[in-house]
Amino acid sequence: MKRPRLLFALLRSSVTALATGEKTRIILPQTQNIQVRLAKKSDISAIQRCNLECLPENYNSQFYQSHLNQWPELAVVCEDVSDVPPDQTGLSFSFPNVAESPPRIIAYVLGKIETRPVKNFDGAGYSKEQVETLGHVTSLAVQDGFRRLGLAQAMMRQLHHHLQHQGIKQCGLHVRTSNEAACRLYQRDGYEIAQIIPAYYQDGEDAYFMRKSLPESSANSAGQSLFFSNRIWKTGPAELRLPRHHIVGQGLSSNALSEKTASSPEYFRGAVITEAQY
């Protein structure tokens, strides 16, 4: 009998709010209370824990320290802030002070800029060694309880945005040939298999080297370096500014979003409340 009483209470609160003219809103499921931001050195331990939980390829803390020192703008994390109460506006969320509580990093992506040798063959059959500069996705992970929320796509889009404003025209990554889910994710994002590298991983498994072309940013084509002068993650499009609150289903049509939420058990764990309760 508990469930019917709960549903009746939720329905009654909605009707009361409509009758009194109070503002009514839906409290988002806890899995949606996620902040996307640049990584900080104080996140290293949490990033390392996320990596150990999700991936067989692991790194020591010095690796993350070096990565953040060299490419601080190419490290993006998602932090679970579901335990933080809503602020007084009732629409946004206050994010925890790192000094008060350690960050709960539930997803991350690390990127870098590297050079790779390439060979171009002329008509006579002679090869000429050349070097290309491209972005590289070093590591990406999303914890089990937070998958299928669009976090990987959001972080990859952010990383590509930052690379574009450094004049990078290509981005590459390595993925296990057995990791079909990751391959599908990257292919949907525009990556194509460029090479198979035998025994790339320590356990002897082969890897796909995948790459995609990045459109040239308008700022870079105009000869401006917005990335370093204006911090593009603060001055670029609103949906790519950091830090920001991740919205599940952003970019989906209203019909697709309705189907997704209506079939999701997390959706029904929300509660209808009125602003008067704050």
QUICOR-V568415 format. One record per residue. N is the residue number from 1. RES is the residue in three letters. SS is DSSP state (2 for helix, 1 for strand, 0 for the rest). Layout:
[[N RES SS] [N RES SS]]
This chain:
[[1 MET 0] [2 LYS 2] [3 ARG 2] [4 PRO 2] [5 ARG 2] [6 LEU 2] [7 LEU 2] [8 PHE 2] [9 ALA 2] [10 LEU 2] [11 LEU 2] [12 ARG 2] [13 SER 2] [14 SER 2] [15 VAL 2] [16 THR 2] [17 ALA 2] [18 LEU 2] [19 ALA 2] [20 THR 2] [21 GLY 0] [22 GLU 0] [23 LYS 0] [24 THR 1] [25 ARG 1] [26 ILE 1] [27 ILE 0] [28 LEU 0] [29 PRO 0] [30 GLN 2] [31 THR 2] [32 GLN 2] [33 ASN 0] [34 ILE 1] [35 GLN 1] [36 VAL 1] [37 ARG 1] [38 LEU 1] [39 ALA 0] [40 LYS 0] [41 LYS 2] [42 SER 2] [43 ASP 2] [44 ILE 2] [45 SER 2] [46 ALA 2] [47 ILE 2] [48 GLN 2] [49 ARG 2] [50 CYS 2] [51 ASN 2] [52 LEU 2] [53 GLU 2] [54 CYS 2] [55 LEU 0] [56 PRO 0] [57 GLU 0] [58 ASN 0] [59 TYR 0] [60 ASN 0] [61 SER 2] [62 GLN 2] [63 PHE 2] [64 TYR 2] [65 GLN 2] [66 SER 2] [67 HIS 2] [68 LEU 2] [69 ASN 2] [70 GLN 2] [71 TRP 0] [72 PRO 2] [73 GLU 2] [74 LEU 2] [75 ALA 1] [76 VAL 1] [77 VAL 1] [78 CYS 1] [79 GLU 1] [80 ASP 1] [81 VAL 0] [82 SER 0] [83 ASP 0] [84 VAL 0] [85 PRO 0] [86 PRO 1] [87 ASP 0] [88 GLN 0] [89 THR 0] [90 GLY 0] [91 LEU 0] [92 SER 0] [93 PHE 1] [94 SER 0] [95 PHE 0] [96 PRO 0] [97 ASN 0] [98 VAL 0] [99 ALA 0] [100 GLU 0] [101 SER 0] [102 PRO 0] [103 PRO 0] [104 ARG 0] [105 ILE 1] [106 ILE 1] [107 ALA 1] [108 TYR 1] [109 VAL 1] [110 LEU 1] [111 GLY 1] [112 LYS 1] [113 ILE 1] [114 GLU 1] [115 THR 1] [116 ARG 1] [117 PRO 1] [118 VAL 1] [119 LYS 1] [120 ASN 1] [121 PHE 1] [122 ASP 0] [123 GLY 0] [124 ALA 0] [125 GLY 0] [126 TYR 0] [127 SER 1] [128 LYS 1] [129 GLU 1] [130 GLN 1] [131 VAL 1] [132 GLU 1] [133 THR 1] [134 LEU 1] [135 GLY 1] [136 HIS 1] [137 VAL 1] [138 THR 1] [139 SER 1] [140 LEU 1] [141 ALA 1] [142 VAL 1] [143 GLN 0] [144 ASP 2] [145 GLY 2] [146 PHE 2] [147 ARG 0] [148 ARG 0] [149 LEU 0] [150 GLY 0] [151 LEU 2] [152 ALA 2] [153 GLN 2] [154 ALA 2] [155 MET 2] [156 MET 2] [157 ARG 2] [158 GLN 2] [159 LEU 2] [160 HIS 2] [161 HIS 2] [162 HIS 2] [163 LEU 2] [164 GLN 2] [165 HIS 0] [166 GLN 0] [167 GLY 0] [168 ILE 0] [169 LYS 0] [170 GLN 1] [171 CYS 1] [172 GLY 1] [173 LEU 1] [174 HIS 1] [175 VAL 1] [176 ARG 1] [177 THR 0] [178 SER 0] [179 ASN 0] [180 GLU 2] [181 ALA 2] [182 ALA 2] [183 CYS 2] [184 ARG 2] [185 LEU 2] [186 TYR 2] [187 GLN 2] [188 ARG 2] [189 ASP 0] [190 GLY 0] [191 TYR 0] [192 GLU 1] [193 ILE 1] [194 ALA 1] [195 GLN 1] [196 ILE 1] [197 ILE 1] [198 PRO 0] [199 ALA 0] [200 TYR 0] [201 TYR 0] [202 GLN 0] [203 ASP 0] [204 GLY 0] [205 GLU 0] [206 ASP 0] [207 ALA 1] [208 TYR 1] [209 PHE 1] [210 MET 1] [211 ARG 1] [212 LYS 1] [213 SER 1] [214 LEU 0] [215 PRO 0] [216 GLU 0] [217 SER 0] [218 SER 2] [219 ALA 2] [220 ASN 2] [221 SER 2] [222 ALA 0] [223 GLY 0] [224 GLN 0] [225 SER 0] [226 LEU 2] [227 PHE 2] [228 PHE 2] [229 SER 2] [230 ASN 0] [231 ARG 0] [232 ILE 2] [233 TRP 2] [234 LYS 2] [235 THR 2] [236 GLY 0] [237 PRO 0] [238 ALA 2] [239 GLU 2] [240 LEU 2] [241 ARG 0] [242 LEU 0] [243 PRO 0] [244 ARG 1] [245 HIS 1] [246 HIS 0] [247 ILE 0] [248 VAL 0] [249 GLY 0] [250 GLN 0] [251 GLY 0] [252 LEU 0] [253 SER 0] [254 SER 2] [255 ASN 2] [256 ALA 2] [257 LEU 2] [258 SER 2] [259 GLU 2] [260 LYS 2] [261 THR 2] [262 ALA 2] [263 SER 0] [264 SER 0] [265 PRO 2] [266 GLU 2] [267 TYR 2] [268 PHE 2] [269 ARG 2] [270 GLY 0] [271 ALA 0] [272 VAL 1] [273 ILE 1] [274 THR 1] [275 GLU 2] [276 ALA 2] [277 GLN 2] [278 TYR 0]]
